[in-house]
Amino acid sequence: MQERPLVVSVLPQGELCSATSQADGYQYSGGGGSLSRLLSSSKDVRLQVVIPRGVPDCKKAQLCGVLILALAIWLRVSKSEQEFFSEDSDMHPYVAVNILIAVGSIIMILGFLGCCGAMKESRCMLLTFFICLLLILLLQVAAGILGVTYRSEYEQVLNETLHKNVELLRGTDEKAKSFQKALVDFQKEFKCCGLVDGASDWGHNFQPNSESCECSAPSDSPCTQYEGKSVYQEACINRIKDLLKKNLLVIIGLAFGIAFIEVQYNLSLITLFIPLLVH
């Protein structure tokens, strides 16, 4: 009769966990004499590694990094309001998104590093994983403090930048035309007219672009008369600010989510792998 295999479970550190005999259906736990005799008498032994609960999951970390990266890229390529900031502007509203793209990429790499370190019991890889996550967490806290501290300055620079770009609505060069096309599309979608002060921002370029400013009857937005046409009374500056605030809330929520995951991973490392690091 062919002997049925003996399945032996071991921990990643090599410690014997249990053995199950498929011949008699009994399970033997621990390192007692009966287990030792069973191992010595069995010719067909199959090993399986048991990962303790709480060990950081490489796939979860990488999935988290992918989600962060995907959402950040989606925010980055959105053309709803970023086109209203010229390249030589004093500010750019997507600096935080660019940082999230970098963070998402780093977390993907760190997730793989932490998983490999746990499986291979590499002190160097685990310590690097722990330190990198801790540094990212500290940088996020510092960035949050700076964001709250300089919020008023950010709003002031935003207003100055949008007021400065009103000149592009009255320009005739290629850069101005590209900006005007972006605002025309924005006016159609969000039912506003002009950038800061309404239809007058367009100057002599109003008539060629007036169609996007004209009120449709009936309209939910207040209308006014300008150069013989019924146009939206509200300028687009408030709509642009609202979009930036919504994106900012998404970024803040994403940052809190990242911080929570980092804390969870660091706690897992402290409780499970510190003995391995100092052994």
N, C-alpha and C positions, 0 to 999 in steps of 0.2 A: 504493500500500500504506500502511495506517495505521501510523504510527510507534509502537513500543512504548515505554512509559514508562521513564524512568530513575529509580531509587530511590536517594536520597541520604540517608545516615545522618550525623547531627550530634550532638555532645555538648550537654548543656544550656547550656554556656557559649557555644555557637555555633561551636565548633571543628569543622572538617570531619573526619569519621571515615572514611567510605568511600562508594563509589558502585557500584551494580550495574546493568549494562545488561541489561534483559530481552530486548533484540534479539539480542545475540550470546552472552549467558550468562556473560560475563566479569565479574570483580569487580576494581575498581581501589581501592587503598588509599593513604592519605596524600595529600599535596598536590602530587604530581608533575605534569609537563607533560601526560602522557597523560590524567590525570584532568581537568585544566583544559580541554583540548581537547574532551573528551567532554561536559563540562558546557556549554561554549559552543555546541556543535553540536546539543544536544538541545532539542527544543521542549516536550516533556512531562516535567517534573521533579516527582517526588513526594518530600516530605521525611518523615523519621521520626526521632524523638528517641531517642537511645540513653542510657539511664541507667546510669552505671558501677556495677559491683558494689560493695556495701558502703554505698551510699546508704541511709539509714534508710527503711524502708518504712512509709508512712502507715497502710496497712491493718493491718500487724502491730501497730503501736503502739496503734491504736484497738481491735483485737481483744483485746490484752492488757488495756487499760482496761476493756473490757466484761466480760471474765472476772473481773477483780478486783472490779468493781462487783457482778456477779451473786453471787459467792461471799460477799462482805461483807454484801449484803442478805439472803442466805439465813441467814447466822449471826445477823443482827440480828433477823429476824422469828421465829427459833426460840424457842418458848415452853417449852422443856424445863427451863431453870433460871432464866431472867431474872425470872419472876414471883415468885421468892422474895426479891427485893430491893425494898423499898418505895421509893416515889418520894422520900421524905425521908431515904433512907439516906445514910450517909457515903460510899458508893462505888457505882459502877455497873460491872458486868463488861463492858459493851459500849462503853466509851470507845474502846478500840483499834479495834473494828469500825467505829465512826462515823468514825474517822480514815481507815480503809481505803476507806470509801465516798467520802470527799472525795478521797483520792489517786487512786482509780480514775477518778473524773470528771475530775480535772485531767489525768491521763495521756491520756485520750481527746482532750481539747482540745489538749494539747501535741503529740500525734501528728499531728493535722491541721495544727497550726501549723508543725511541722518539715517536713512534706511540702510544704506550700505555699512555705515558705522555700527549700527545695531546688530546687523547680521554677521559682520566680520569681527565684532568685538574690538574695533579699532579705537583706541583712546584718542588718537590724533583727530580722526574724523568726527568723533562725538564731541570732543572739546571745541573743534572748529564750528560745528553745527550750533552748539550752545552759545558760543561767543558771538557769532554772526547774528543769530536771532535776537540776542540781548542788545546788540548795538543797533539793529534796526528798530527795536522797540524804543530805545532811548532817543534815537533820532526822530521818531514819530512824535514822542512826547514834546521834544524841543520844538519841532515844527508846529505842533498845535499851539504851544505857548506863544510862539512868534506870530502865528496867524491871528490869535486873539489880541495880542498887544498892538499889532500894526493894522488892525482892521479899518480904523478911521483913515489912515494914510492910504490904504488900498482903495477905499471908496473915493477919496479925493483925486488920486491919480486916474481912476477910471473916468470920473467926470471930465477931467482935463483932457484926457485922450479922446473921448467922444466929441467934445467941443472942438478940439483941434481938427478932427476928421471931417467937420462940416465943410471945410474948404474943398474937400474932394468932391462934394456934390455940385460944386460950381465950376469944377475944372473941366478940361477938354482933352487931357493926355490919356494914354492907355491905362495908367494906374487909376486915374479918376473914373474912367469908364467902367473898369472892372469893379470898383467900389460901388458905383451907381447901380450896376446890374444886380449886385448882391442885395442892396437896399430895396430895389424894386421888388425882388422876389420876397423879401422879408415883409414889405408893406402889404403885399397881396395876402400873405399867409396870416399875418397878425393884425391886420386892419388898423394901421397907423400911417402917419405921413410925416416925412422929414426925420431928421436925426435928433435934434434938440429943441428947436423952436417951432416945429411944424412945417407946413408947406413952404414957407419963406426960405427955409434952408436951401432949397433947390436953386434959388436965384433965377437966372435966365434959362436954366435947364429944366424948369418946371414943366413947361408945355410938352416937350417930347416924352416926359416920364409921368405925366399927370394921371394916366389911366390907372396905375396901381394905387393912387391916392384917392380916387373917386369913391364916394360912398355908394353902396348898393342899397336899393330900397326894398324892404325896410332894413335898417342896420342896427345892430346892437351897440355900436360905437357912436359917440357924439360926433356930429358933422358940423362943418362951418363952410362959409363961402370964401373962395380965394380965386381971383382972376376969372370970375364968372363960372367957376365950377364948384360943385358940392364935394368937399374933401373931408377926410378924417381929421378931427380936431387934435387928437392926441399924437404927440411925437413918439418916435420909436425908442427913445432912450430908456423909458421905463420898462418896455417889453424886453429889451436887451438885458437890463439889470435883473429882471425877474428870471430870465433863462439862466443867467450866470449863477444866481442864488440857488436855483433848483439843482444845477450841476454841482454846486458847492456842497449841497446837502448830500448828494450821492457820494461825493468824494469823502465827506466826513464819516458817513455811515460805513463806507468801505474801509476807511482807515481804522475805525473802531473794530470792525470785523477782523481785520488783519492783526490788530493788537491783541484781541481775545485769543486768536489761534496761536499767536506767538507765546502768550503767557501759558496756554495749555501745554504747548510743546516743551517749554522750558521747565514747567512743573513736572512733566513726565520724565524729562531727563534728570532732574534733581532727585526724584524719588526712586528711579529705576537704574540709572546709569552712573551716578556719582560713585557708588562702591566699586564699579569697574574702572572708573577713571583714576581713583586713588589707590587701587589695589597694587 
